[in-house]
Amino acid sequence: MSAPLLHLSGVGKDYAKLDTNAGRIGLVLDLLRGRGVTHAFCALDEVSFDLAAGESLGIIGENGAGKSTLLKIIAGVVTPTRGRVDVRGRVGALLELGSGFHPEYSGLANIDLAAALLGLTPAEIAAKRDEIVAFADIGEHIHDPIKYYSSGMVVRLGFAVATALKPDILITDEVLAVGDESFQKKCVAWIENYLAGGGTLLLCAHSMYHVQKLCRAALWLKDGRVERSGRAPEVCQAYLAYHEEKSALTKRPTGVADAALVAAAGYYALKSLDMHPGESLPESASFTVSGEAYSPDGRAPVVLIGIVRADGTPVYGVATDMDGVVPHPVAPNRYAFAIDFPSLPLLPGKYLVRGHVLDPEGVRLFDTLEKSLTITGAAREFGLIRLQHHWRMGDHDTAVALPDSMPDRQ
Amino acid sequence: MASAPRSVAPGTLASETAWRLARHRTLFVNFFRRELFSRYLGSVSGFAWAFLHPLALLAVYHFIFTTVFRAGAMNGKSFLLFVAVALWPWLAAQEALQRGTVSIGGYAGLIRKVAFPHELVVYASVAATLVLQFAGYLVVLVVLALFGEPVRFEGLLLAIPLWLVLAVGVTGLALALAALQVFIRDIEHILLPVLMILMYLTPILYPLSLVPESMKAWVAANPFGYLVERLRDALLEGRLAIAWGDAVAVVVAVALFAGGRWVFLRLSPHFEDFV
C-alpha cells in the first residue's frame, strides 16, 4: 500500500491573544527564546487524518470552527504549533481566490509569480503561460494590472492559475459560487474531470449538498477539534442534526411568511410546497409533490425534493439538475415544479417531505420548506421502504409480493 | 495559489535541497525584479531618475560644501570627493535598512495565502536597493572624475569587496528589523532618527583624525566607519593592501547576517497572523 498523499497526526494551532503593545514585545521575546505562544487561543487541536490519492474529503463546520486554519496548514501557509503534516505532492489551493495576486502587476506578471511560487523554471513557466491565459479567457485584460479587474475576472485568473499547474491535491473553499455561469460550468467540469482522472480534492463548504455531491468522505470540525469523520452522508447528517437541535428553540415555522421575507431580500426561495393527495395516504399510493420557487434574477433555480423519516434518517432525495429537468416559468421570477411518485413504496409511519431551493448552479442552498407525511397501513415488514422481492421455496414459486400487486390495507 | 511538496515536521529530505534552491532562485529573481521595477523603473523616465537622483544630490552637496562653506581640502583631496566616497555607501545602507524593514508588509497578501520562504522578500528588497545605489555610486565617481577630481578607479578592486561585506551585514540587520517590524510597528519610525544620529557619529562628513582622542575609540568602533575609511584608502589613495581589520569586518558582517537570520527564522512562522 502506498503512503497517503496527505497525512496529518495530532495537528494543532495556537494563535496569540494580544491586546497591548507590551504584549507584542513579550510575544517576540517568547518566540525568540523558543517558547510557544503563552496567551494562546487554540484554533485547532488534535486533528488527524490521511488522504490517499483519488480521494475526496469535505470539511464542514460552523464559522470559526478552524476550517480555514486547517486548510492553511495543509497549504503550508500556517505552521502548526503541534503535530505533524506530511504532504507528498503539489498542493493547489483556491483559498479566497486572487488574494495572492499583486494588484499593481498585470495578469501575466502574476501568472509568472504564481508559477515561480510553485517552483517552475522560467522555461516551464513560459510553456504554461498560454494555457493559463486561454483558460482564464479574459482577453486583452491579461496585460492590465489586476487592480483594474472585476472580481469575476480575478476569480477566472485565479482558477486558471491554480488548476493549470496540475496539483496533486486541490484545496478549495466555496469559491465555485463566484464568477459567471459559463465560467462556473467550466470550473465544475474541470473539477469533475480532475476527480475522474484520479485527482484528490479537499473541499471546505457550508453547503451539505455540495459536500455530498463532490466528496465521498467528510470531516466535521467543531471548536477546532474533529467532532466526527467518516462517510460524507453520515457526517453531513450528524452535522445537520446538530444544527437542528441547536436552533430548535428559534426554529422558524415552515410557512409562506418566511419565504416571502427571503424573497424580498433577493434570494432564491421556495414559495410553496404542496402534497397530493394529502398529508396522509395509504401504502403504495401515487403521490405528488408540487410547488413554486422564486428566483430574483430570472434564472430557473434547482429544486431538490427529499423524504426523510421523522427522526431525520434520509430515505430518498433527488434534484432537478440530477435528472436534467428545469422548473417551468409560470410568471415573472416564478417557477413551478411537480414530481410524481407513481407508487410510493414507503412503509407505514411518519415521514417528512422537504423541498429545497438552490441557485441555478446547484451549488448553494437558499431555502427549505418541510411538510409531514403519514403513511397508513398495516404492513409488518421492517425498514423504510418496500423492496421488490420474490421468494423461492424449493423449485416452486410459492409467493410473489410486488408493491403494485399489493392490495391496499387501510 | 499553490505550494510545493513538503514536510512540516523536522528532518526534511536531503534530496529536495537542490530542487528547493532552484525554486528559490526563480522566486528571488521574480521578487528582485518586482522590487526594482516598483521603485524607479515603473515609468519610462524611471530609469533615468535612478541615475539623475545621485547626480542631483551630488550637485547639491557641491553647492553646500564647495560654494557656501568653501570647505578646504581634506587629507589633500577636495572636500566634495572626500564626502562623496563615503556618503553613498551610507545612503545605500540606510535605504536598504529602511526598505528592508518594511518589506514584509508589502507581501502580506502573499504571506497569508501562499507558502514560500519569507526571507527571500528581505533579500530581494535589500539587493534591489544596493544594486541601484551601487550603480549610482559608479555614476557619481565617473562624474567626479570627469570634473577633474583624482578618483583612483583601480581602488574599485577593493571597493567592490567592501560593498559586498557591507551588503552581508546590512542584510543581516534588515532581516532582524523586518521580522521585528511585523510584530512591533514602531520599529520603522524609530529607525529613521536612529540612522540620522548614527550618520553623524560615523566619520562620513569628517575624517576620524579630527575626532578628539578621548572619543576616538568610540567612533572607531563603529563597523561602518571602518568600511568608510577603507573605501577612502582605496578610491582616494589607491591603497589596495588587505589589512587585518578587513578580516574582522568580514567576521562582523557574517555574524550580523547569522544573527539577523536567526531572529528572522524564529519569528517568520508567525508572520501569517500578524502581517
Interface residues (C-beta under 8 A of the other chain):
Chain A: Y15 A16 N21 R24 I25 L27 V28 L31 L32 G34 V37 K72 I73 A75 G76 V77 V78 T79 P80 R84 V85 D86 V87 R88 G89 R90 V91 G92 A93 L94 L95 E96 S99 G100 F101 H102 E104 Y105 D112 L113 A114 A116 L117 L118 G119 L120 T121 P122 I125 G158 V161 A162 L165 P167
Chain B: M1 A2 S3 A4 P5 R6 S7 V8 A9 W19 R20 A22 R23 T26 L27 V29 N30 R34 S38 G109 L110 I111 R112 K113 V114 A115 F116 L180 F183 I184 D186 V263 R266 L267 P269 H270 E272 D273
